[in-house]
């Protein structure tokens, strides 16, 4: 496959592009763009910080690169921003790939996609000890297998880039900003890849079951690693993207 024929992928962050540890694996076969949220790293802050602002920054990145269409990929709480982006400019979205896929960020009800106790404990930890929160967040959503990838150096880099003042409002606003994704998912009529991280403490089994039931035509996968760090997810995403740009895996 020539470089010009490569799929184009936009990686939407929670707060920073550092979260995408498998980016190099994606760059082996795709043209990849990523970015930090407004107010993170060298990005200028915005008055109304949240999922819309993060999604808009993604659209700005697409425009800056001169892309007409691309695959939009998000994990964890980046899903809300990805769907905001897709709702704002559906014409640029070639496909959606969502890690920790779910229908909302609700913490209420028997089938809540988020574990209320884990979410609350995390908010409390941010207030007490942001460094410990970052360390535990990576272990919590990545599992023991992530220890090597999200070591102390990664925690230091994350804290140097992401202002601690953004962590708590971002975390606490997730249920409110992601109260219902169904309308957005239905409005963007593109192929979807839905991925579950098995055993995640924060995102529930019921949440993934419900989105798969709601969108039975989507390609659903379950994996033991966090999608934004997973070599398996990178491989599955490759097949998904190549299928929907009309390039077979054998040609790639």
TATA-V65387 format. One record per helix or strand. SS is the DSSP state (H for helix, E for strand). FROM is the first residue (numbers start at 1). TO is the last residue. Records with the same first field share a line. If there is no record, write none. Layout:
BEGIN
SS->FROM-TO ; FROM-TO
END
This chain:
BEGIN
H->3-5 ; 17-19 ; 23-27 ; 51-65 ; 78-88 ; 90-92 ; 116-128 ; 130-142 ; 144-146 ; 152-161 ; 164-172 ; 174-177 ; 182-187 ; 205-214 ; 227-229 ; 231-244
E->7-12 ; 30-34 ; 70-74 ; 93-99 ; 114-114 ; 191-197 ; 203-203 ; 219-223
END
